[in-house]
């Protein structure tokens, strides 16, 4: 069986308890977490591999990029 490398974008956030939340935006609902970034990245790799059991990379959402928006909020 031939293999091919793919690169998937990963969004990393940290919650108020210090837990790292990671998401892959090319898969709907593809989120996981870890106590460290390394643990979270290992977990998201496993989740992506599970998604790829049912989906082929050519049928996925196309990642465009991240943007930041500035809002002025009264506090």
C-alpha positions in Angstrom: 0.0 0.0 0.0 1.3 3.4 -1.0 1.4 6.2 1.7 1.3 9.9 1.3 2.1 12.7 3.8 -0.6 15.3 4.6 -0.4 18.4 6.7 -3.4 19.4 8.8 -3.9 22.8 10.5 -4.3 22.5 14.3 -5.7 25.3 16.5 -4.3 25.3 20.1 -6.0 27.1 23.0 -5.5 26.9 26.7 -8.5 27.0 29.1 -8.7 28.7 32.5 -7.5 25.5 34.2 -4.4 25.3 32.0 -5.7 22.4 29.8 -4.6 22.6 26.2 -7.6 22.3 23.8 -6.7 21.4 20.2 -8.9 21.4 17.1 -8.5 20.5 13.4 -10.8 22.7 11.4 -10.8 20.5 8.3 -12.9 18.0 10.2 -16.3 18.9 11.8 -16.2 18.4 15.5 -12.5 17.3 15.6 -11.4 18.4 19.1 -9.5 17.0 22.0 -7.3 18.1 24.9 -4.3 17.3 27.0 -2.5 18.5 30.1 0.5 19.4 28.0 0.8 20.5 24.4 2.6 17.3 23.5 -0.2 15.2 25.0 -2.9 17.3 23.2 -1.0 16.9 19.9 -0.7 13.2 20.4 -4.5 13.0 21.1 -5.4 15.1 18.0 -3.3 12.9 15.8 -5.3 9.8 17.1 -8.6 11.7 16.5 -7.5 12.7 12.9 -6.5 9.1 12.2 -10.0 7.9 13.3 -11.6 10.5 11.0 -9.4 9.3 8.1 -10.7 5.8 8.5 -14.0 7.1 7.0 -12.9 10.1 5.0 -10.3 10.6 2.3 -8.3 13.9 2.3 -9.7 14.9 -1.1 -13.2 15.1 0.4 -12.4 17.4 3.4 -13.0 21.1 4.0 -10.2 23.3 2.6 -8.4 25.2 5.3 -8.0 28.9 4.3 -6.4 30.4 7.4 -7.1 32.2 10.6 -8.1 35.8 11.0 -8.3 37.9 14.0 -11.0 40.5 14.6 -10.9 43.4 17.1 -14.0 44.3 19.1 -14.4 47.0 21.6 -16.4 45.7 24.5 -17.7 47.6 27.6 -16.5 46.0 30.8 
